[in-house]
């Protein structure tokens, strides 16, 4: 199949990043969210990130202008997806919301439209089961910040076809990404490892082994991690990481039981950079 038009559902951090790289990759991109006011406000973040790329010499002004012109905004789901070749959902990490969206997309989209989910660990097969086209449902797990991170995990559900995989891989490459093929398993590859590292970091912090900054520094300088576990958790969102841990505990066992300290931070509203305070204070 030939993908020309992509719709991204959700204009949060991940949705904006996916729209950004999609437009840079030459695709016509529609961003859908609950209101035009929200969309217009969030769209400014894409422009700002692209302008920074021009300033750093990583993107030409002409390429930026062309990419911006390829992005349109829509607060109406049906009209934003009915002629798209690929729909990528980047809505909150709740299976009930994703299942309802997949069912709606199945009713609104062309029969050959591919549905991709940016989930970091939920079941592709379960989402596919909410549609009449399970062979056309696939996972595209991008990483934050999307316009900088090179990897996309492409996850096959039980019935994902080779044609769907190949089309998704080509789109990812055109977006400037490297890909890894993953057969569906809770947490895939990266989320499963990251959840374990971050959870253990919280246990060490809870036990007083070292400070948060000390733990981050040790992993960056001693293990050559580009970000410390707490820096990563603050970027991803503590609520998102806690949700992933709970899902992995349910599916893979007690070794993924969330540290009580991360639950305490979430209850306190310390959700990370997006609210100005997580493990660290950004205000």
GIJOKA-V194986 format. One record per residue. N is the residue number from 1. RES is the residue in one letter. SS is DSSP state (H for helix, E for strand, C for the rest). OMEGA is omega as a letter, one per 20 degrees, with the letter a starting at -180 (none if undefined). BURIAL is I if it has 16 or more other ideal C-beta (glycine too) atoms within 10 Angstrom, else O. Layout:
BEGIN
N;RES;SS;OMEGA;BURIAL / N;RES;SS;OMEGA;BURIAL
END
This chain:
BEGIN
1;X;C;a;O / 2;X;C;a;O / 3;X;C;r;I / 4;X;C;a;O / 5;X;E;a;I / 6;X;E;r;I / 7;X;E;r;I / 8;X;E;r;I / 9;X;E;a;I / 10;X;C;a;I / 11;X;C;r;I / 12;X;C;a;O / 13;X;H;a;I / 14;X;H;r;I / 15;X;H;r;I / 16;X;H;r;I / 17;X;H;r;I / 18;X;H;r;I / 19;X;H;r;I / 20;X;H;a;I / 21;X;H;r;I / 22;X;H;r;I / 23;X;H;r;I / 24;X;H;r;I / 25;X;C;r;I / 26;X;C;a;O / 27;X;C;r;I / 28;X;E;a;I / 29;X;E;r;I / 30;X;E;r;I / 31;X;E;a;I / 32;X;E;r;I / 33;X;C;a;I / 34;X;C;a;O / 35;X;C;r;O / 36;X;H;r;O / 37;X;H;r;O / 38;X;H;a;O / 39;X;H;a;I / 40;X;H;r;O / 41;X;H;a;O / 42;X;H;r;I / 43;X;H;r;I / 44;X;H;r;O / 45;X;H;r;O / 46;X;H;r;I / 47;X;H;a;O / 48;X;H;a;O / 49;X;H;r;I / 50;X;H;r;I / 51;X;H;r;O / 52;X;H;r;O / 53;X;H;r;I / 54;X;H;a;O / 55;X;H;a;O / 56;X;C;r;O / 57;X;C;a;O / 58;X;C;a;O / 59;X;C;r;I / 60;X;C;r;O / 61;X;H;r;O / 62;X;H;r;O / 63;X;H;r;I / 64;X;H;a;I / 65;X;H;r;O / 66;X;H;a;O / 67;X;H;r;I / 68;X;H;a;I / 69;X;H;a;O / 70;X;C;a;I / 71;X;E;r;I / 72;X;E;a;I / 73;X;E;r;I / 74;X;E;r;I / 75;X;C;a;O / 76;X;C;a;O / 77;X;H;a;I / 78;X;H;a;O / 79;X;H;a;O / 80;X;H;a;I / 81;X;H;a;I / 82;X;C;r;O / 83;X;C;r;O / 84;X;C;r;I / 85;X;C;a;I / 86;X;E;r;I / 87;X;E;r;I / 88;X;E;r;I / 89;X;E;r;I / 90;X;C;a;I / 91;X;C;a;I / 92;X;C;a;O / 93;X;C;r;I / 94;X;C;a;O / 95;X;H;a;O / 96;X;H;r;O / 97;X;H;a;O / 98;X;H;r;I / 99;X;H;r;I / 100;X;H;r;O / 101;X;H;r;I / 102;X;H;r;I / 103;X;H;r;O / 104;X;H;r;I / 105;X;H;a;I / 106;X;H;r;I / 107;X;H;a;O / 108;X;H;a;I / 109;X;C;r;I / 110;X;C;a;O / 111;X;C;a;O / 112;X;C;r;O / 113;X;C;r;I / 114;X;E;r;I / 115;X;E;r;I / 116;X;E;r;I / 117;X;E;r;I / 118;X;C;r;I / 119;X;C;r;I / 120;X;C;r;I / 121;X;C;a;I / 122;X;C;a;I / 123;X;C;r;I / 124;X;H;a;I / 125;X;H;r;I / 126;X;H;r;I / 127;X;H;r;I / 128;X;H;a;I / 129;X;C;r;O / 130;X;C;a;I / 131;X;C;r;I / 132;X;C;a;O / 133;X;C;a;I / 134;X;H;r;I / 135;X;H;a;I / 136;X;H;r;I / 137;X;E;a;I / 138;X;E;r;I / 139;X;E;r;I / 140;X;E;a;I / 141;X;E;r;I / 142;X;C;a;I / 143;X;C;a;I / 144;X;C;i;I / 145;X;C;a;O / 146;X;C;a;I / 147;X;C;r;I / 148;X;C;a;O / 149;X;C;a;O / 150;X;C;a;O / 151;X;E;r;O / 152;X;E;r;I / 153;X;E;r;I / 154;X;E;a;I / 155;X;E;r;I / 156;X;E;r;I / 157;X;C;a;I / 158;X;C;a;O / 159;X;C;r;O / 160;X;C;a;I / 161;X;C;r;I / 162;X;H;r;O / 163;X;H;r;O / 164;X;H;r;I / 165;X;H;a;I / 166;X;H;r;O / 167;X;H;a;I / 168;X;H;r;I / 169;X;H;r;I / 170;X;H;r;O / 171;X;H;a;I / 172;X;H;r;I / 173;X;H;r;O / 174;X;H;r;O / 175;X;C;r;I / 176;X;C;a;O / 177;X;C;r;I / 178;X;E;a;O / 179;X;E;r;I / 180;X;E;r;O / 181;X;E;a;O / 182;X;E;r;I / 183;X;E;a;O / 184;X;C;r;I / 185;X;C;a;O / 186;X;C;r;I / 187;X;C;a;I / 188;X;C;r;I / 189;X;C;a;O / 190;X;H;a;I / 191;X;H;a;I / 192;X;H;r;I / 193;X;H;a;O / 194;X;H;r;I / 195;X;H;r;I / 196;X;H;a;I / 197;X;H;a;O / 198;X;H;r;I / 199;X;H;r;I / 200;X;H;r;O / 201;X;H;r;I / 202;X;H;r;I / 203;X;H;r;O / 204;X;H;r;I / 205;X;H;r;I / 206;X;H;a;O / 207;X;H;r;O / 208;X;C;r;O / 209;X;C;r;O / 210;X;C;r;O / 211;X;C;r;O / 212;X;H;a;I / 213;X;H;r;O / 214;X;H;r;O / 215;X;H;r;I / 216;X;H;a;I / 217;X;H;a;O / 218;X;H;a;I / 219;X;H;r;I / 220;X;H;a;O / 221;X;H;a;O / 222;X;H;a;O / 223;X;C;r;O / 224;X;C;r;O / 225;X;C;a;O / 226;X;C;r;O / 227;X;C;r;O / 228;X;C;a;I / 229;X;H;r;I / 230;X;H;r;I / 231;X;H;r;I / 232;X;H;a;I / 233;X;H;r;I / 234;X;H;r;I / 235;X;H;a;I / 236;X;H;a;I / 237;X;C;a;I / 238;X;H;r;I / 239;X;H;r;I / 240;X;H;r;I / 241;X;H;r;I / 242;X;H;r;I / 243;X;H;r;I / 244;X;H;r;I / 245;X;H;r;I / 246;X;H;r;O / 247;X;H;r;I / 248;X;H;r;I / 249;X;H;a;I / 250;X;H;a;O / 251;X;H;a;O / 252;X;H;r;O / 253;X;C;a;O / 254;X;H;a;O / 255;X;H;r;O / 256;X;H;r;I / 257;X;C;a;O / 258;X;C;r;I / 259;X;C;r;I / 260;X;H;a;O / 261;X;H;r;I / 262;X;H;r;I / 263;X;H;r;O / 264;X;H;r;O / 265;X;H;a;I / 266;X;H;r;I / 267;X;H;r;O / 268;X;C;a;O / 269;X;C;r;O / 270;X;C;a;I / 271;X;C;r;I / 272;X;E;a;I / 273;X;H;a;I / 274;X;H;r;I / 275;X;H;r;O / 276;X;C;r;O / 277;X;E;r;I / 278;X;C;r;I / 279;X;C;r;I / 280;X;C;r;I / 281;X;E;a;O / 282;X;C;a;O / 283;X;C;none;O
END
